[in-house]
Amino acid sequence: MDIVYSDRYQVDIGAHVFHMGKYAKVRDGLVARGLIGPAALVEPEPAGWDELALVHTAEYLEKTRNGGFRASELALLELPWSPEVAEGFRLMAGGTIAAARLAVAAGRRQGGQADGDGGAGPVLAAAANLGGGFHHAFPSHGEGFCLYNDAAVAIRVLQRDGVIGRAAIVDVDVHQGNGTAFIFDGDPSVFTYSIHQEHNYPHVKPRGSLDVGLPDGTDDREYLQALERTLPAALAGSPDLLVYVAGADPFFEDQLGGLCLTREGLRGRDFLVLSAARAAGIPVVVVFAGGYARRVDDTVALHVATIEEAIRLGA
């Protein structure tokens, strides 16, 4: 399984509930568990400004590049601006583009192998970006720690280049992906699925293709039943790529969440999504999105478990 990562993902945003150091810790956890070798990581290039412009407005990109945000805009973004912050998020967007390309390429390789060996069983074609999943970014502004909507940018870049036609986003972060839903509203080529805590941020939730709002305190059993019942709609028609926004914040000890999933429940969530994609032969790109446990090591362990599940399923 290809893993995209850069030490430059860790940028200084000051004391913050969003622990930017988690990316290096996830890398270290994957190596320590023997899931990847230390030299197996793919170093990304920053997303090009022309690529970001497939989703974001020229005025907004100018602000992210050179500053000029109003105080109210930074309050909505909930991040400080600096050239280093902008470049770090641009690099993570490039990481999602690279991982999406790698996932599609893996799907084509594995499809060819299956054709040549007389009918091998389905295998999971997947790649991951250890950053990304910034689903609250809109075309003209950022929100909720999200500067660029990397998943949307990656889809638009691959569509522009003729690599994919249709895509699906399966967003299991505790917060609804409001920016993603807004970006793809009315676009039949992208199915946006979000299963989230209904009474949580964002307060205004643009309608996606399918939104599954869950009550406060939803536990493992209730969550997995809802996911299993509704997930098939996102995979209908076999999209060319599935973007799995695998937030760790449905965890019962998350500071910004109000669902009650355990480690075992979150692993079950990952299994349901990834095994469904494997059965349908849909390549998957994994991005991590949120995760704000009181102990950062808990968030890291949940992200590592997501990659471990993908590898176990054959990626």
C-alpha positions as CSV (number, residue, x, y, z in Angstrom):
1,M,0.0,0.0,0.0
2,D,1.4,3.4,-1.0
3,I,1.6,5.9,1.8
4,V,2.1,9.6,1.1
5,Y,3.7,11.7,3.8
6,S,6.1,14.6,4.4
7,D,7.7,15.9,7.6
8,R,6.7,19.3,6.2
9,Y,3.1,18.5,7.1
10,Q,3.9,19.6,10.6
11,V,3.5,23.4,10.7
12,D,3.4,25.7,13.6
13,I,-0.2,26.8,14.5
14,G,0.6,27.4,18.1
15,A,-1.2,25.8,21.1
16,H,-4.2,24.2,19.4
17,V,-6.7,21.3,19.8
18,F,-5.6,20.2,16.3
19,H,-2.3,18.5,17.1
20,M,-0.2,18.9,13.9
21,G,2.4,16.6,15.4
22,K,0.0,13.6,14.9
23,Y,1.2,13.1,11.3
24,A,4.8,12.2,12.3
25,K,3.5,10.1,15.1
26,V,1.3,8.1,12.7
27,R,4.3,7.6,10.5
28,D,6.3,6.4,13.5
29,G,3.5,4.1,14.6
30,L,3.2,2.5,11.2
31,V,7.0,1.8,11.1
32,A,7.0,0.6,14.7
33,R,4.2,-2.0,14.0
34,G,6.1,-3.2,10.9
35,L,3.3,-2.1,8.6
36,I,5.6,0.0,6.4
37,G,9.4,0.4,6.0
38,P,10.9,3.7,6.9
39,A,11.9,4.2,3.2
40,A,8.5,3.2,1.8
41,L,6.8,6.6,2.1
42,V,6.1,8.8,-1.0
43,E,7.1,12.4,-0.7
44,P,4.5,14.7,-2.3
45,E,4.7,17.9,-4.2
46,P,2.6,20.9,-3.2
47,A,-0.7,21.2,-5.1
48,G,-0.3,23.7,-8.0
49,W,-2.1,27.0,-7.8
50,D,-3.9,26.0,-11.1
51,E,-5.0,22.8,-9.4
52,L,-6.3,24.5,-6.3
53,A,-8.1,26.9,-8.7
54,L,-10.2,24.0,-9.9
55,V,-12.1,24.3,-6.6
56,H,-11.2,27.6,-5.0
57,T,-11.8,31.2,-6.1
58,A,-8.9,33.4,-7.3
59,E,-9.6,35.9,-4.5
60,Y,-9.5,33.3,-1.8
61,L,-6.3,31.8,-3.2
62,E,-4.7,35.2,-3.3
63,K,-5.4,35.6,0.5
64,T,-4.1,32.1,1.3
65,R,-0.9,32.9,-0.7
66,N,-0.1,36.4,0.5
67,G,-2.3,37.0,3.6
68,G,-4.8,39.8,3.9
69,F,-7.5,37.8,5.8
70,R,-9.8,39.8,8.0
71,A,-10.0,38.9,11.6
72,S,-13.5,37.5,11.1
73,E,-12.2,35.2,8.3
74,L,-9.4,33.9,10.5
75,A,-11.9,33.3,13.4
76,L,-14.0,31.2,11.0
77,L,-11.0,29.3,9.8
78,E,-9.8,28.8,13.4
79,L,-6.2,28.8,12.2
80,P,-3.5,31.4,12.2
81,W,-2.2,32.5,8.7
82,S,1.5,32.4,7.8
83,P,3.3,31.6,4.6
84,E,4.5,28.3,6.3
85,V,0.9,27.4,7.3
86,A,-0.3,28.0,3.7
87,E,2.5,25.9,2.2
88,G,2.0,23.1,4.7
89,F,-1.7,22.8,3.7
90,R,-0.9,23.2,0.0
91,L,1.6,20.3,0.4
92,M,-1.1,18.2,2.1
93,A,-3.4,18.9,-0.8
94,G,-0.7,17.7,-3.2
95,G,-0.4,14.6,-1.0
96,T,-4.1,13.8,-1.5
97,I,-3.7,14.3,-5.3
98,A,-0.7,12.0,-5.3
99,A,-2.4,9.3,-3.2
100,A,-5.5,9.4,-5.4
101,R,-3.4,8.8,-8.5
102,L,-1.6,5.9,-6.7
103,A,-4.9,4.3,-5.7
104,V,-6.3,4.4,-9.2
105,A,-3.0,3.0,-10.6
106,A,-3.1,0.2,-8.0
107,G,-6.6,-0.6,-9.1
108,R,-5.6,-0.9,-12.7
109,R,-2.6,-3.1,-11.9
110,Q,-4.7,-5.4,-9.7
111,G,-7.5,-5.5,-12.2
112,G,-5.0,-6.6,-14.9
113,Q,-3.5,-9.3,-12.5
114,A,-7.0,-10.6,-11.8
115,D,-7.8,-10.8,-15.5
116,G,-4.6,-12.7,-16.1
117,D,-4.8,-15.3,-13.4
118,G,-8.1,-16.9,-14.3
119,G,-10.3,-15.1,-11.8
120,A,-8.6,-14.1,-8.6
121,G,-10.9,-12.9,-5.8
122,P,-11.3,-9.2,-5.2
123,V,-8.4,-7.2,-3.7
124,L,-8.4,-3.8,-2.2
125,A,-6.6,-1.2,-4.2
126,A,-5.8,1.7,-1.9
127,A,-3.3,4.4,-1.0
128,A,-3.3,6.9,1.8
129,N,-2.2,10.4,2.5
130,L,-1.3,10.8,6.2
131,G,-2.5,14.4,6.0
132,G,-5.6,15.8,4.4
133,G,-9.4,15.4,4.8
134,F,-10.1,19.1,5.1
135,H,-13.7,18.9,4.3
136,H,-14.9,22.2,5.8
137,A,-13.1,24.3,3.2
138,F,-15.4,26.1,0.7
139,P,-14.5,27.6,-2.7
140,S,-14.3,31.1,-1.3
141,H,-13.3,30.6,2.4
142,G,-11.9,28.2,4.9
143,E,-13.6,26.9,8.1
144,G,-12.9,24.6,11.0
145,F,-9.1,24.1,10.6
146,C,-9.5,23.6,6.8
147,L,-7.7,25.9,4.4
148,Y,-8.0,23.9,1.2
149,N,-10.5,21.2,0.4
150,D,-7.9,18.6,-0.7
151,A,-10.4,15.8,-1.4
152,A,-12.3,18.0,-3.8
153,V,-9.1,19.3,-5.4
154,A,-7.8,15.8,-6.0
155,I,-11.1,14.7,-7.6
156,R,-11.2,17.7,-9.9
157,V,-7.6,17.2,-10.9
158,L,-8.1,13.5,-11.8
159,Q,-11.3,14.4,-13.6
160,R,-9.5,17.1,-15.6
161,D,-6.7,14.7,-16.6
162,G,-9.1,12.0,-17.6
163,V,-7.9,9.6,-14.9
164,I,-11.4,9.2,-13.5
165,G,-14.9,10.1,-14.5
166,R,-17.0,9.5,-11.4
167,A,-16.0,9.6,-7.7
168,A,-17.6,9.0,-4.3
169,I,-16.7,10.6,-1.0
170,V,-17.4,8.5,2.1
171,D,-16.9,10.9,5.0
172,V,-17.1,9.3,8.5
173,D,-15.7,12.2,10.5
174,V,-17.9,13.2,13.4
175,H,-18.6,16.5,11.7
176,Q,-20.5,16.8,8.4
177,G,-18.3,17.7,5.5
178,N,-20.1,21.0,4.7
179,G,-17.5,22.4,2.3
180,T,-17.5,19.2,0.3
181,A,-21.2,19.0,0.1
182,F,-21.4,22.6,-1.1
183,I,-18.7,22.1,-3.7
184,F,-20.3,19.1,-5.4
185,D,-23.9,20.2,-5.0
186,G,-25.8,19.3,-8.2
187,D,-22.8,17.5,-9.7
188,P,-23.9,13.9,-10.7
189,S,-20.3,12.9,-11.2
190,V,-19.5,13.0,-7.5
191,F,-21.5,11.3,-4.7
192,T,-21.0,12.9,-1.3
193,Y,-21.9,10.6,1.7
194,S,-21.5,11.8,5.3
195,I,-22.3,9.9,8.5
196,H,-21.9,12.3,11.4
197,Q,-23.2,13.6,14.7
198,E,-26.2,15.7,13.8
199,H,-26.1,18.2,16.6
200,N,-22.5,19.2,16.3
201,Y,-20.4,21.6,14.1
202,P,-21.1,22.8,11.5
203,H,-24.4,24.3,12.6
204,V,-25.4,24.9,8.9
205,K,-25.1,21.7,7.0
206,P,-25.4,22.0,3.2
207,R,-27.1,18.9,1.8
208,G,-24.9,16.3,0.4
209,S,-25.9,13.4,-1.8
210,L,-26.7,11.4,1.4
211,D,-26.4,12.7,4.9
212,V,-26.8,10.4,7.9
213,G,-27.2,12.5,11.0
214,L,-26.8,10.5,14.2
215,P,-28.0,11.4,17.7
216,D,-25.6,12.4,20.5
217,G,-24.1,9.3,22.3
218,T,-24.6,6.9,19.4
219,D,-22.6,3.7,20.3
220,D,-20.8,1.1,18.2
221,R,-23.8,-1.1,17.5
222,E,-26.1,1.8,16.5
223,Y,-23.4,3.4,14.4
224,L,-22.4,0.3,12.5
225,Q,-26.0,-0.6,11.8
226,A,-26.6,2.8,10.3
227,L,-23.4,2.7,8.3
228,E,-24.1,-0.8,6.9
229,R,-27.7,0.2,6.0
230,T,-26.8,3.4,4.1
231,L,-23.3,2.8,2.7
232,P,-24.4,0.9,-0.4
233,A,-25.9,4.1,-1.9
234,A,-22.5,5.7,-2.1
235,L,-21.0,2.8,-4.0
236,A,-23.8,2.3,-6.4
237,G,-22.8,2.5,-10.0
238,S,-19.1,1.6,-9.2
239,P,-17.4,5.0,-9.1
240,D,-13.8,5.2,-10.4
241,L,-12.5,6.4,-7.0
242,L,-13.7,6.4,-3.4
243,V,-12.2,9.1,-1.1
244,Y,-12.5,7.8,2.4
245,V,-12.4,10.7,4.9
246,A,-11.6,8.6,8.0
247,G,-11.8,11.0,10.9
248,A,-10.9,9.6,14.3
249,D,-13.2,11.9,16.1
250,P,-16.3,9.6,16.6
251,F,-14.1,8.2,19.4
252,F,-15.8,8.4,22.8
253,E,-13.0,10.4,24.3
254,D,-12.7,13.0,21.5
255,Q,-12.8,16.6,22.8
256,L,-14.8,17.9,19.8
257,G,-17.1,14.9,19.3
258,G,-20.2,13.6,21.0
259,L,-20.5,10.1,19.7
260,C,-19.4,7.0,21.7
261,L,-17.5,4.7,19.5
262,T,-14.7,2.5,20.9
263,R,-11.5,1.5,19.2
264,E,-13.2,-1.7,18.2
265,G,-16.2,0.2,16.8
266,L,-13.9,2.4,14.7
267,R,-12.0,-0.6,13.4
268,G,-15.4,-2.1,12.5
269,R,-16.3,1.1,10.7
270,D,-13.1,1.0,8.7
271,F,-13.7,-2.7,7.8
272,L,-17.2,-2.0,6.6
273,V,-16.1,0.8,4.2
274,L,-12.9,-0.8,3.0
275,S,-14.3,-4.3,2.5
276,A,-17.3,-2.9,0.6
277,A,-14.9,-1.0,-1.7
278,R,-12.9,-4.1,-2.2
279,A,-15.9,-6.2,-3.0
280,A,-17.0,-3.6,-5.6
281,G,-13.5,-3.2,-7.1
282,I,-13.3,0.5,-6.3
283,P,-9.9,2.1,-5.6
284,V,-9.7,3.9,-2.3
285,V,-7.7,6.9,-1.2
286,V,-7.6,7.3,2.6
287,V,-7.3,10.7,4.3
288,F,-7.5,11.2,8.0
289,A,-9.5,14.4,8.7
290,G,-10.3,15.0,12.4
291,G,-9.1,13.5,15.6
292,Y,-8.9,15.4,18.9
293,A,-8.7,12.8,21.7
294,R,-7.5,14.1,25.1
295,R,-4.4,12.0,24.6
296,V,-2.9,12.5,21.1
297,D,-1.6,9.0,21.2
298,D,-5.2,7.7,21.2
299,T,-5.9,9.7,18.0
300,V,-2.6,8.3,16.5
301,A,-3.5,4.8,17.4
302,L,-6.9,5.1,15.7
303,H,-5.3,6.5,12.5
304,V,-2.7,3.7,12.5
305,A,-5.5,1.1,12.9
306,T,-7.3,2.5,9.8
307,I,-4.1,1.9,7.7
308,E,-3.6,-1.5,9.3
309,E,-7.1,-2.5,8.3
310,A,-6.5,-1.4,4.7
311,I,-3.3,-3.5,4.6
312,R,-5.0,-6.5,6.2
313,L,-7.7,-6.3,3.5
314,G,-5.0,-6.6,0.8
315,A,-3.9,-3.1,0.0
